[in-house]
């Protein structure tokens, strides 16, 4: 999580390991990332407004805390790495818009489960771009993830074809979420987490703001309840969830960090069932079992 670093390193000076196990940390992040779909539904606002304000609020919180570290961190990066930071923010902003729109277009269960197709994209791109080897554990994890996603989405077809557009938006959002984590993988080896997330979240807000202004999205006339739930989005899934994933990128393969999200939809689906009476398909259960198995195999193959 974001408080695990101090100074220029979070490595234990004796064991040369992080003070907190990355796998434990991202387990906490997964719990935090089970809430966004529920918060988005409760906010009941324009997807662009939710996406922008989410990053705007978290940036307002981070700049007073970490803003003084940003110039020094920026100077440590070469031109390519600076573009990677900017790209990560752009990809995150685009991902968030598609994801929020998908949640309001399809079922929460389907949107949440389809977002975890991103590990497949991350594994492929990470192999060819970051030279992260696809070993037998990753290969098995990819196969189980694909099969689990197919079972879940097949169940959604039984609910109705009207949800398929939302499913497509969720898959596009998943792709950009994968690109966002891949862009930050090498940068996280060079700068600390606080200046990194401050920059990335600020870029995400900055790329969404002009779009909001161009299309006339209302930003300051939402209900008090909407602002409350958007602030919750900024604090729980963003500040805790996304930030912890970015922290873990220094220690784990991008695929391992990314595939951790496959268990997020289980909690999101159960909450959607409770709050919104969205009855999950019976295919959810075997699909969920396969996804948990995929996560186990990925963790087994990435030892730390």
Phi, psi and omega per residue, in radians:
X1 nan 3.099 -2.899
X2 -1.279 -0.202 -3.108
X3 -1.730 0.284 -3.083
X4 -1.507 -0.198 -3.097
X5 -1.808 2.660 2.977
X6 -2.577 2.309 -3.100
X7 1.198 -2.448 -3.047
X8 -1.678 -0.034 -3.094
X9 -2.589 2.591 3.026
X10 -2.013 0.328 3.141
X11 -1.479 2.435 3.021
X12 -1.169 2.174 -3.039
X13 -1.134 -0.388 -3.113
X14 -1.540 -0.892 -3.050
X15 -1.619 -0.103 -3.096
X16 0.938 0.690 3.138
X17 -2.264 2.753 3.045
X18 -1.103 2.580 -3.098
X19 -1.103 -0.495 3.114
X20 -2.109 2.377 3.131
X21 -1.029 2.214 3.106
X22 -1.009 -0.571 -3.119
X23 -1.227 -0.595 3.046
X24 -1.215 -0.734 -3.118
X25 -1.083 -0.766 -3.114
X26 -1.312 -0.313 2.991
X27 -1.143 -0.702 3.056
X28 -1.132 -0.699 3.140
X29 -1.084 -0.680 -3.133
X30 -1.091 -0.688 3.082
X31 -1.080 -0.785 3.133
X32 -1.090 -0.593 -3.104
X33 -1.464 0.087 3.027
X34 -1.460 -0.203 -3.018
X35 -1.646 -0.412 -2.973
X36 -1.012 -0.714 -3.119
X37 -1.069 -0.663 3.126
X38 -1.187 -0.800 3.132
X39 -1.079 -0.684 -3.137
X40 -1.101 -0.769 3.111
X41 -1.085 -0.753 3.140
X42 -1.158 -0.592 3.122
X43 -1.134 -0.653 3.034
X44 0.877 0.924 -3.078
X45 -2.335 3.072 3.121
X46 -1.023 2.313 -3.120
X47 -0.987 -0.667 3.120
X48 -1.139 -0.723 3.135
X49 -1.107 -0.784 3.121
X50 -1.071 -0.795 -3.089
X51 -1.098 -0.833 -3.132
X52 -1.154 -0.881 -3.045
X53 -1.125 -0.556 3.095
X54 -1.003 -0.840 -3.124
X55 -1.386 -0.510 3.088
X56 -1.109 -0.814 -3.113
X57 -1.149 -0.743 -3.120
X58 -1.216 -0.557 3.078
X59 -1.185 -0.697 3.082
X60 -1.027 -0.622 3.131
X61 -1.293 -0.680 -3.018
X62 -1.361 -0.637 -3.045
X63 -1.048 -0.749 3.084
X64 -1.135 -0.459 -3.106
X65 -1.487 -0.779 -2.991
X66 -2.095 -0.026 -3.065
X67 -0.989 -0.585 -3.110
X68 -1.216 -0.328 3.118
X69 -1.513 -0.281 -3.017
X70 -1.115 -0.845 -3.114
X71 -1.011 -0.747 -3.135
X72 -1.141 -0.715 3.130
X73 -1.150 -0.691 -3.137
X74 -1.079 -0.667 -3.131
X75 -1.202 -0.403 3.117
X76 -1.277 -0.287 -3.040
X77 -1.680 2.484 3.020
X78 -1.460 -3.113 -3.057
X79 -1.067 -0.740 -3.132
X80 -1.087 -0.735 -3.135
X81 -1.192 -0.621 3.086
X82 -1.101 -0.669 3.081
X83 -1.184 -0.563 3.090
X84 -1.144 -0.708 3.096
X85 -1.081 -0.834 3.129
X86 -1.081 -0.744 3.129
X87 -1.088 -0.718 3.120
X88 -1.037 -0.745 3.121
X89 -1.146 -0.717 3.113
X90 -1.117 -0.814 3.135
X91 -1.078 -0.685 3.138
X92 -1.133 -0.734 3.119
X93 -1.104 -0.756 3.126
X94 -1.149 -0.773 3.095
X95 -0.960 -0.780 -3.046
X96 -1.147 -0.677 3.131
X97 -1.117 -0.822 -3.141
X98 -1.125 -0.667 -3.115
X99 -1.167 -0.818 3.141
X100 -1.100 -0.715 3.114
X101 -1.115 -0.702 -3.139
X102 -1.097 -0.715 -3.126
X103 -1.056 -0.572 -3.139
X104 -1.550 0.001 -3.059
X105 -2.007 -0.580 3.121
X106 -2.101 -3.024 3.090
X107 -1.290 2.641 3.108
X108 -1.054 -0.690 -3.139
X109 -1.047 -0.827 -3.101
X110 -1.187 -0.754 3.125
X111 -1.075 -0.754 -3.121
X112 -1.163 -0.698 -3.121
X113 -1.286 -0.629 -3.115
X114 -1.246 -0.422 3.130
X115 -1.128 -0.394 -3.112
X116 -1.481 0.142 2.932
X117 -1.224 -0.223 -3.112
X118 -1.073 -0.545 3.095
X119 -1.033 -0.527 3.107
X120 -1.139 -0.711 3.101
X121 -1.157 -0.763 -3.127
X122 -1.098 -0.720 -3.133
X123 -1.094 -0.771 -3.114
X124 -1.166 -0.878 -3.116
X125 -1.192 -0.710 3.127
X126 -1.059 -0.593 3.134
X127 -1.182 -0.782 -3.045
X128 -1.503 -0.522 -3.077
X129 -1.702 -0.837 -3.086
X130 -1.658 -0.019 3.120
X131 1.063 0.578 3.061
X132 -1.474 2.039 -3.034
X133 -1.167 2.355 3.049
X134 -1.576 1.683 -3.138
X135 -1.497 -3.054 -3.063
X136 -1.136 -0.555 -3.135
X137 -1.195 -0.757 3.115
X138 -1.141 -0.704 3.139
X139 -1.067 -0.778 3.097
X140 -1.139 -0.716 3.129
X141 -1.090 -0.710 3.108
X142 -1.086 -0.763 -3.126
X143 -1.108 -0.772 3.128
X144 -1.170 -0.630 3.098
X145 -1.106 -0.787 -3.139
X146 -1.100 -0.754 -3.135
X147 -1.166 -0.726 3.109
X148 -1.090 -0.737 3.109
X149 -1.124 -0.674 3.132
X150 -1.127 -0.697 3.114
X151 -1.126 -0.769 -3.125
X152 -1.132 -0.812 -3.094
X153 -1.224 -0.542 3.051
X154 -1.093 -0.644 3.071
X155 -1.136 -0.589 3.130
X156 -1.184 -0.568 3.089
X157 -1.045 -0.524 3.115
X158 -1.253 -0.482 -3.141
X159 -1.260 -0.689 3.135
X160 2.740 2.477 -3.111
X161 -1.185 -0.307 -3.105
X162 -1.152 -0.298 3.132
X163 -1.500 -0.145 -3.010
X164 -1.164 -0.559 3.098
X165 -1.095 -0.761 3.073
X166 -1.101 -0.637 3.088
X167 -1.081 -0.731 3.119
X168 -1.103 -0.739 3.099
X169 -1.065 -0.686 3.136
X170 -1.118 -0.671 3.135
X171 -1.184 -0.734 3.080
X172 -1.082 -0.746 3.084
X173 -1.059 -0.663 3.111
X174 -1.083 -0.721 -3.138
X175 -1.061 -0.807 -3.115
X176 -1.216 -0.539 3.055
X177 -1.120 -0.691 3.081
X178 -1.124 -0.759 3.120
X179 -1.068 -0.664 -3.124
X180 -1.092 -0.764 3.123
X181 -1.246 -0.642 3.115
X182 -1.134 -0.689 -3.133
X183 -1.089 -0.567 -3.094
X184 -1.559 -0.125 -3.040
X185 -1.018 -0.911 -3.091
X186 -1.300 -0.564 -3.134
X187 -1.151 -0.629 -3.113
X188 -1.188 -0.216 3.050
X189 -1.360 -0.208 -2.970
X190 -2.031 -0.489 -3.119
X191 -2.271 2.754 -3.107
X192 -1.233 2.911 -3.024
X193 -1.207 -0.721 -3.048
X194 -1.097 -0.899 3.082
X195 -1.121 -0.553 -3.134
X196 -1.134 -0.902 -3.108
X197 -1.215 -0.518 3.074
X198 -1.074 -0.772 3.117
X199 -1.163 -0.829 -3.055
X200 -1.144 -0.801 -3.130
X201 -1.162 -0.598 3.120
X202 -1.196 -0.698 3.086
X203 -1.115 -0.728 3.117
X204 -1.035 -0.782 3.097
X205 -1.132 -0.706 -3.108
X206 -1.145 -0.573 3.140
X207 -1.358 -0.470 -3.126
X208 -1.475 -0.514 -3.078
X209 -1.036 -0.910 -3.140
X210 -1.053 -0.572 3.089
X211 -1.120 -0.761 3.095
X212 -1.041 -0.736 -3.109
X213 -1.215 -0.675 -3.111
X214 -1.141 -0.766 -3.081
X215 -1.574 -0.023 3.085
X216 1.317 0.596 3.137
X217 -1.228 2.230 3.107
X218 -1.211 2.211 -3.114
X219 -1.984 -0.478 -3.015
X220 -2.126 0.382 3.111
X221 -2.244 0.424 3.101
X222 -1.376 2.939 3.106
X223 -1.303 2.802 3.102
X224 -1.056 -0.659 3.117
X225 -1.098 -0.683 3.128
X226 -1.102 -0.774 3.134
X227 -1.117 -0.653 3.127
X228 -1.059 -0.837 -3.092
X229 -1.224 -0.537 3.074
X230 -1.219 -0.662 3.041
X231 -1.087 -0.693 3.077
X232 -1.087 -0.660 3.057
X233 -1.064 -0.701 -3.131
X234 -1.176 -0.672 -3.034
X235 -1.426 -0.799 -2.984
X236 -1.510 -1.228 -3.083
X237 -1.240 -0.461 -3.100
X238 -1.522 -1.087 -3.055
X239 -1.149 -0.652 3.126
X240 -1.594 -0.941 -3.032
X241 -1.168 -1.124 -3.095
X242 -1.099 -0.678 -3.092
X243 -1.140 -0.649 3.117
X244 -1.189 -0.693 3.059
X245 -1.037 -0.748 3.127
X246 -1.151 -0.647 3.086
X247 -1.084 -0.761 -3.071
X248 -1.186 -0.331 -3.133
X249 -1.064 -0.369 3.122
X250 -1.269 -0.381 -2.970
X251 -2.050 -0.413 -3.076
X252 -2.117 2.769 3.047
X253 -1.060 2.625 3.119
X254 -1.017 -0.633 -3.134
X255 -1.138 -0.748 -3.117
X256 -1.113 -0.779 3.098
X257 -1.069 -0.775 -3.044
X258 -1.210 -0.679 -3.078
X259 -1.246 -0.274 3.101
X260 -1.033 -0.406 -3.097
X261 -1.252 -0.184 -3.060
X262 -1.161 -0.406 3.119
X263 -1.557 -0.183 3.114
X264 -0.978 -0.763 -3.053
X265 -1.123 -0.341 3.140
X266 -1.117 -0.863 3.094
X267 -1.135 -0.713 -3.136
X268 -1.097 -0.699 -3.131
X269 -1.161 -0.738 3.128
X270 -1.118 -0.704 3.111
X271 -1.196 -0.640 3.100
X272 -1.139 -0.647 3.087
X273 -1.103 -0.734 -3.096
X274 -1.269 -0.836 -3.024
X275 -1.452 -0.657 -2.995
X276 -2.043 0.076 3.119
X277 0.995 0.637 3.078
X278 -1.532 1.723 -3.089
X279 -1.191 2.070 3.137
X280 -1.246 2.645 3.043
X281 -1.151 2.654 3.097
X282 -1.109 -0.369 3.126
X283 -1.269 -0.199 3.125
X284 -1.043 -0.674 -2.976
X285 -1.219 -0.873 3.064
X286 -1.160 -0.586 3.104
X287 -1.118 -0.735 3.129
X288 -1.114 -0.682 3.125
X289 -1.082 -0.705 3.124
X290 -1.165 -0.649 -3.129
X291 -1.200 -0.681 3.084
X292 -1.125 -0.695 3.080
X293 -1.105 -0.674 3.112
X294 -1.091 -0.725 3.121
X295 -1.109 -0.737 3.126
X296 -1.045 -0.776 -3.118
X297 -1.152 -0.680 3.126
X298 -1.126 -0.753 3.105
X299 -1.133 -0.649 -3.137
X300 -1.125 -0.582 -3.101
X301 -1.484 -0.226 -3.112
X302 -2.095 1.514 -3.020
X303 -1.521 2.418 3.020
X304 -2.584 nan nan
